[in-house]
Amino acid sequence: MSGELNKDAVKAIREHYNCQGKYPCREFDYCQFGKGSNTSYDCCECGADEYYEGYIRAIKDKEETK
């Protein structure tokens, strides 16, 4: 993924994966969906990258059908 991350997608990922919840992700400081720049593939903790790709694809599909 290149460029700036979609802020709505990042918010959805944090809520879905409970990144900062009761049991926060220990990789949050390093993850691009947290405070860092690593992908979730680097830590193998969750499927955030796949979720992000699906989220962006859904937005594009919705815009194309308008």
N, C-alpha and C positions, 0 to 999 in steps of 0.2 A: 504494500500500500504506500503510495506516495502522496505528498501534499498534506494539507491540513485535514485533520479528522473532523468529521461532521459532529458538532457538539451535541445534537439531539441523539445521535447514535451512541456516543460515549455515555451520555446520561442513561440511556436504555440498557446498555451493557452493564454499567455499574449497578443498576437496580436488579437486572436479571441474574447476574452472577454474585450479587451481594458483596461486592468488592470491599466495602467499608462497613459492613453490617456487624452483627454480633460476633461472627468469626471472620474477621477481615483477611483478605488475601495477603499472604506474606511477601508476595512479589509486587505489590501495588506501587512501591516507590520506583520500581524499575520498568514497569509495564507502560506501554504507550496509552493505555486506557486509564492509567493512574497518573503518576508524576514523571515517569521515565520515557524511554524511547524503544524498549524491547517489544517485540511482538509476543503474543501469548504462546507462539510456537517455541520461543526461547526457553520458557519455563515449564511448558507442558502441564500447566495447572488447570486450564479451562479452555473452552471453545470460543473465546471472545473474538478471535479473528474471523472464524466462520460466521458468527452471529453478525459481526460488522458487515461482512461481504453480503450477507442475505438482506440486512437492513438497507444498505445502499441500493441493492438491486431492486428491492420492493419500492423504494422511492422513485427510482428511474422508471420502473414499469408503470407506476401510478401516474407519473408525469406524461408518459407516452400515450396513455389512454384518455387523457383530457382533450 
